[in-house]
Amino acid sequence: MTEHQKGPAVAEMTHITSPAEVDEILRSTDIAADLHNRDSFPLLGGSVLTLTRTEHLQRRRLEARLFARDALHISEQSVLLPAVKRRLAARTALRTDPVDPVGDDLLVFSRMVLVEMTARLIGLDGVEDDEQLELLYSCAERFGEAASVEWALTDHGEIMAAGLAASDEFVERWFASSYRRRRELLESGAELPVDLLSLLLAHAKELDEDEVRREAIFFLLASSSTTTHAVPHIASELFAWLENHPDDAAKLGDVGFIRQVVNEGLRMHPPVPSLLRRSLRDVTLSTGRHIAEGECLALDLDAAVRVVEVSGEDPAVFNPYRPMSTGAHPYGFSFGGGPHTCLGRPLATSTSKTNPDEAASGSIVVFMLELMAAGMRLDPRTPPPRRRADTVADRFESFPVIFTAL
Ligand code: HEM
């Protein structure tokens, strides 16, 4: 594991806004991902995003097995969809008067279903009832805050202490027993379930239990926090779009349209505001920019995608029909690029370039289709959704919605 490195605050790093430079830096093996080598190191040091070169490639290749097409399909159909339907039914059951609309907070809803899906992916036993889910949700929330500590405007030490306390709870409630059960299965020669813990136990024997725990925590937050922050932005853009394009209401059940909405929403609102990098040696980019060994960089994804060369006309305006420039992704830079490109991207969303017959649409696409089929609208009874004031990341504090078709 690399050492915990101190460095300048994000605001004092060299900010890179040019898409060409962002792309070149992301692809460079001489410039390392640095986010979890800083304040969040005690919780996430040694996880895949902190690794470099061969060690990184080996871990990544192994974990990519979790995202095989069949596995994604099972995850969407057998875990995510039932979880969404169960939550909608539970919210409906809370209604005391049948004329009252069914309501929920979209932030809470997203995190609850994502936590359940990711618990399966990791291989956490015992997360089966709502009480366990609520407890894991609470851990995931604290892990998410710790992972984004670099952008927090409040005390970083307190945020990390809460994340580490959540880690102890995580180990005690689910991780230690799930890890032990798989180790015993492995030792007895029995078949292992397909999940992260089994993969690491069987094929990454050099990792000790503590290192596997860090990886499991990274997976939990990498999946649930990003999606939780993305979904309200996507919904907010879609509601505004429908006001000005009412004819598109007829397309809310169309997977192709919703996929474009999701990808365009992700393009406009990268859940990770900037990607942090540290140069391993002196590098000169093809633009002529010189980066010194040890220099810390913040790759501004928001700025890099809001340029005509990448996104086409009116790059700062939401448009699900946007024709992208050749080579650009419909979701812009939101899943990063180069060796650390998000491994979970196919679990989150699909692209219109992929085969339309593909088995998995992406959890955010499936989630949005279900919510729109349930008649999701902003809750007119409450004040509009609030943005958070305790972080420089563009995140919602709450996002109250109602379901008019329930
Ligand atoms: C909206 C959803 C998501 C967004 C926007 C997102 C974004 C990102 C970004 C930007 C990175 C690269 C970070 C960097 O280079 O510094 C990343 C890495 C990663 N993401 Fe995601 N992510 C999402 C969902 C998921 C899901 C569902 C998973 C599944 C568990 C996941 C697993 C990972 C992993 C394992 C990495 C590390 C890859 C590596 O270091 O090689 N992500 N993600």
Boltz pocket constraint, residues with backbone or C-beta under 6 A from the ligand:
constraints:
  - pocket:
      binder: B
      contacts: [[A, 33], [A, 34], [A, 35], [A, 48], [A, 49], [A, 50], [A, 56], [A, 60], [A, 118], [A, 121], [A, 219], [A, 220], [A, 222], [A, 223], [A, 224], [A, 226], [A, 227], [A, 230], [A, 270], [A, 271], [A, 272], [A, 275], [A, 276], [A, 333], [A, 334], [A, 335], [A, 336], [A, 337], [A, 339], [A, 340], [A, 341], [A, 342], [A, 343], [A, 344], [A, 345], [A, 347], [A, 348]]
      max_distance: 6.0
